[in-house]
Amino acid sequence: MGEPRRTGAATSTGGPGGDRSPAAGGTAAPSPVAASFSPTPTNGVWGFTLVELLVVIVIVATIGAIGIPNLIRSRTTANESSAVGNVRALGNALAMYRSANNAFPADWQADLFTAADPDYAPQVFHADMQSVWLTRQGYQYRYRAPTGPTDLTYVINAHPAAALTGTRTFWIDESEVIHHCVGINTSLTIPAGAPSLKDPPGACS
């Protein structure tokens, strides 16, 4: 007869204390690598390491450096497109006024925006009219009226209210051609050589 098979603690893979593997219901000893990444807070307080904070700061700074200039550029482009549309609408209003009155208005605030019946200018301009200036979407508009009943000329200047609201100045006159230049120019006289919209703009003189 062979020797009886021995069972009990001597055959346990866990040593004298019994089998400590998870399959046998024991508790496996944590590895050093797993312990180093344990989510257990230090001294009972959750926190970030200095390296983690630096990484987050770098990521936020990078996103800001890329996103903010694009946001400003998009807003500037939108303001300029709006300015071109507004200048064209005002030019059309002045052309209709001349057709009805054989002259351009001496006071555009009164004749186009306040006392006109019917209105020559779009209603959206009425609330934005301030004295001789019309301020709308980052641009200011000013009107140079004719010097007298026989003067059939005018100029509308549209320039950025601030450097961040636009990069170009626009003009329109009785020819109904819109001119532009790069920069802020408040002149009510179209600079010589200022190109039309179909041509690239030059620097404002």
PyMOL commands that set and color helices and strands:
alter all, ss='L'
color gray80, all
select helices_A, chain A and resi 9-11+15-17+22-24+32-36+50-101+108-114+123-128
alter helices_A, ss='H'
color red, helices_A
select strands_A, chain A and resi 129-130+133-136+139-144+155-160+168-173+178-182
alter strands_A, ss='S'
color yellow, strands_A
deselect
rebuild
show_as cartoon
